[in-house]
Amino acid sequence: MKKILLFLVLLHNSILLSQTVLNSFPLNLNNPLENGQSLNIEDVKTNEIYVFATDNNNVNILKYNKSLFLRGQFTDSIKSAKNGILLGSSLSEDGNPSLYWSSPDYKNLRIIKYYFDTKASKTLSFDFGSYNSYVISHFQKDNSFYVLAKEIKEPHLLLFIFNNGKCEIKMFDFSGILFQNKNDQRFSFSTILQYFPIEKMEYNNFNPLDKSVSKNKMYVLDNHILLTLDYNTKKTQVLDLNLETQEVTEKNYDQPVSKKPSKTSNSFYNDNKLFQISTNNDEFLFDVKDLSTGKSVKTVSISKKDTIRFKNSPLFIQNNGYKPQEITTTAKFLKQLSALNSGVTVFKNKENSFITFGGFLEYQISRAPSFNYNQNDAFFGFEDYNTYPAYTQSRMVYFDSMLNPDYEFVNNQQTEPLAVDNIFYFLGKSKNIILENIIKLKDYSLLGYYDLGTKQYVIRKFTDGFMREDAGNPISNKAVFSKNFPVNKP
């Protein structure tokens, strides 16, 4: 279960790639590989699905009912949002959608409302610069569009809530909160965000490890935004932003203590629990704390000489998104992990919690050629290096595990694939697919994408479990599935 298809260890001839196609619609997008953008949303009141697919000239809006039958289509020019970045959308009380286009510097929003009945649109403009702020994150919830921004040089966060042609602004004051590192050195809130930007996690959905290794995370809950800050390796600082009262509540949760100072630590929030890990070359520590009481409900300590018996996958290392290779011992795993940014990601599906432990690091290497220096040679200037731009490398180590509702490990090497597993398996096996979007509904997930070959926008349904030949999950045997982290697709 990861963001992108996980590589195959072995392929059986019996695997069939028949999925349930719910709808397809012909679209002729102009150069979509370069100019295409897309967004799918669900109307939380009617359960209707909206698809927005754009090129550099037009936006195509497809409206489906809750049974995924096409009920409306509208094409409009995007000249007022030319070269804009499609951030999100909202649905007004009259049932008409609005799209939010950002300027490349995220200083300005173009808000375009589309009217299905008259096939017309209306454009508004919103300037974040006038509020002396910059965008930290954005999201959609309850048919509204939200932007979280930082007020420059002030210990404030501003939450902009857009809908029905209006913008409501809420301010969260952090001036009374102390931010300090493991050496008790104090920092301003602005400094913390400068060095450790906030990464939004998808609550009640899967988050890939390359995102969850971020030190500062944001979780959007009902009437709350939860910030978990792990810049201090000794503790997790949790800030609860109440969207109704605008109060900020702080709690601190100590990281598990190792015999040797921690080299890397992190946490993940799920279901009112905080999952913390702390590691060094000699030890791997894992703790699950109840956020309400602060008490531990699960504690694990593994030394480099131990065997990790609660894993449901091999210990893997993956370089640059290529096929994962197995790590043979815990000591070798901890040595690799200690050189990376550690993280844990948790996804609760029905009763059990699926967990991935590991680390990730992305770095750049210069393409400049090696040469033997000779003092008699001509001087080698810096401008020569500029002709060889740097390229990105990545390394990841990880393993999977599972906890039951009593927070006991479940050792099951043959767990059924999740819908997200099936989706990314399908994406990895398919060609000509771009502009993919995933919507997680109550009992299944929808994959929407543009097919370059057929020039159609397609919506497919995926469920948890092994493939049923009549209905169409793509995996018939999970032994074919090496379950983690291939190359990231945009």
Secondary structure, DSSP 8 states (H G I E B T S, - for coil): --SS---BS---TT-----EEEEEEE---SSHHHH-EEEEEE-TTT--EEEEEE-SSEEEEEEE-TT--EEEEEEEE-GGGTT-EEEEEEE-TTS-EEEEEE-TTSSEEEEEEEETTTTEEEEEEEEGGGGTEEEEEEEEETTEEEEEEEETTSSEEEEEEEETTEEEEEEEE-TT--EE-TT--EE-HHHHHHHS-EEEE-TTS---HHHHT-SEEEEEETTEEEEEE-SSTTEEEEEEEETTT--EEEEEEE----SS--SEEEEEEETTEEEEEEE-SSEEEEEEEETTT--EEEEEEEETTS--TT-SS-EEEEETTS--EEE--HHHHHHHHHTSEEEEEEEEETTEEEEEEEEEEEEEE---------TTS----HHHHTTS--EEEEEEEEEEEEE-TTS-B---TT----HHHHHHHHHHH-SSEEEEEEEE-SS-EEEEEEETTTTEEEEEEE-SSS--TTT--S-S-GGGB--S------
